[in-house]
Amino acid sequence: MCGIVGYVGRRPCRDLLINGLQKLEYRGYDSAGISLLADGRIDTVRAVGNLANLRAAVGLDVEGGDGAVAVAAPPATIGLGHTRWATHGRVTEQNAHPHGDCSDDVHIVLNGIVENHSELRAQLTSEGHIFSSETDAEIVAHLIEKHYSGDLTAAVRQAFADLRGHYAFAAMHADHPDTLVAARQECPLIVGIGAEETFIASAIPAFLAETRIALAIENGEIVTVTPGEAQVTDAEGNPVERESDEVLWDDEAAEKGGYATFMRKEMAEQPDAVAETIADRLSASDRVDLGQVEAALTPEFVASIDRIVIVACGTSYHAGLVGRYAIEQWARVPVEMDIASEYRYRDPVVSPNDLVIGITQSGETADTLAAMRLARERGAKVLALTNIMGSQATRDADAVLFTRAGLEIGVAATKTFTCQVAAMYLIGLWLAGLRGTLSDDRLAELIAEMKALPHKIQETLDSVEDRVKAVARAEHRGRFFLYLGRNIGLPICLEGALKMKEISYIPSDAYAAGEMKHGPIALLDDSTPVVCIATDSPILDKVLSNMEEVRARGADVIAIATHGQEKVRDASDLVIEVPATDWVLQPILAVLPLQLLAYHVARMLGLNVDQPRNLAKTVTVE
Ligand code: AGP
C-alpha cells in the first residue's frame, strides 16, 4: 500500500506534492520521491526512510530551502510524488519512485502490484530497454515509452492493456508540461479539481487542503488531467461522463479519510489490504509463490518439516489459530499454537525439523521476538509474518513474509488481522503445493476462491453494517458478551471477544461451543447476548445444537451465517449473513461483523476506539 500524488496547474508544485505525500504517509513510509517537470526536463529526488528524509533531500527544511529540484527555473508547475511500502525490490533510493523510462522522458508513480512484471521485463529488455530498479513498477514507464508516439493518453492506454494486477499509476512526459495521465485497476485513485489546477492522488486527504472538488476514478478507467480539467475514458478510449463531488470533511475527518475514527477507516481498507497481500503471491492459478521466503525455506526443508509451531500475542495469536486449522487441513502437517509469553518460559522441546512461525504485525512485540529467538537458538527454522519492513522481527527470522496492510493507527488491530489470516492461508496452500497433499484441482479451486476474497470482504462490509448497528443498539448496555464457535470458527470468537473487551471494556468471553455444558452455560440468562459463528462447515449441525442449548436458557443468539443457509435462521434470534466461500476461508469474512459490533457498541458508549484505555499499539515491554 503506497501513496501516489500528482499536480498540474499554475502554482509551483514541489511543496504541494510533499504536503500531499505527508497526508498519505499512513499508506507507506519506507522511502519516497518526487519528480518535477520544467523547461522540458524532469528532475527527480528520492530518499530512503520517511518523508522527513525527502524534505531534507529537496532542502525544504534547510535555511533558504532551495535544495536540488527547488532551483528549477521557472519553478515546476507539474509533478509526481510517491511514498512507498516496498513489495518488489529492497528499500533503496534506486527502488524508490518516481521511475523513469530509458531517456527519463516518461516518469511514473504506482501504488499496487504488477503481477506479470517478470515476463514484461524480459520482453522489454529483449527490445533494448534498460532498467534501473528492481521494482515491478518501473515496467510501466518503459511500456509507455514503447507505445508513445506523441499522444500520452494513448500510450498509457496501451500500457494499461499490457498490465495484469492490482494497481493505480500516474504518468508524466517531458513533452507534455500541461498533462498528467493516470489509470486504475482496483487500487484507489481520485482526482482533485481546483481553479486552473488538478491533483491526482491515492486518497482525498492528499489535496483536501487545496480543493474540495473530487472526482472518483473507477476500475478500468484512465483519466487525463490538465490545469482545472479532467477527462475520464474507459479502457477502449470511450469518454466517460462523471460528476465530481464536493468533500465536506474537516481536517480531522480528512486525516481519517472521511471516517469518524482510524479504526473504522482501517476496517474499510481491508479489501485493498488483503488484495495487496495476496495479489502477486497468487498470480499463477495453480500454485502459491512466496518469493523470498522460498529462498530460505527450500522445498527440501519443507518436505522435511515434522511440526509447525506458531507463536504470537493478542490478535496475531488468533490469526495463527486460523492458520493452524488451514495448514493442518490442507498440508497435513501437525501444528502447535502457543502464546509467545508462555512459549518462551516453558522450556519448549525444539527440533531442527520444526518450522516456527512468529506472527507480529508491528514486528516489535517483545514476547513474540523472544519466542522466535529461543526457537532459532534451539535449531528450528523461523518464519516471521509481519506488517512492518525493517522491524526487529525481520532480523530475528530466517525468512519473512510481509502482510501489506499499510500503517495501522487504531490500537485495535483490524486490517492487519485479516491480512495475517490471508497470509496464513497462503502459507497453508504453499505447503500443500510443495508437499502434494492437495489435488491440483482442489489447489486451483482454493486459489480461485482466495482471489475472490477482497470483493467478498467489500460485499460483507457493505451489507452487514446496518444489522450490526441494530444489534449494538439493543445490546450496548449489556454486562457481558459471550462468543461461541467450533473448529475454525473458534479463533474468530476469540478475536470478536478481544475486540469487544479492548474497545468497549465490556467483559466478554469466547468458548468452544462444545465446552458450554461443561461450565460456562451457567453464565447465561435472558440478558446475555451470545454471538455464534455458524458459517457453513462440516460441523455446522454441532454448532446449531449448541445454539439450541443457549436459546433454551433464554439468551439472545446472534448468528454469523453463510449467505442463504436457512437452517441457521431457526436456531437463532438474529442472523447476520456473510458471502459464501470455502468453509476454511469463511473466518476472514465472519470476523468483519464482529469487528463492526465491537466498534459500534464502543461508539454508542461514547468511548475512544482509536486509543482505548490501558493499551498501546505495540507492546515492546516483556
Ligand atoms: C489487538 O487489537 C491488540 N492491539 C493486541 O492484542 C495486539 O494484537 C498484540 O499486542 C500483538 O501485536 P503484534 O501483532 O504487533 O505483535
Boltz pocket constraint, residues with backbone or C-beta under 6 A from the ligand:
constraints:
  - pocket:
      binder: B
      contacts: [[A, 313], [A, 314], [A, 315], [A, 316], [A, 359], [A, 360], [A, 361], [A, 362], [A, 363], [A, 364], [A, 365], [A, 368], [A, 411], [A, 412], [A, 413], [A, 414], [A, 502], [A, 616], [A, 617], [A, 618], [A, 619]]
      max_distance: 6.0
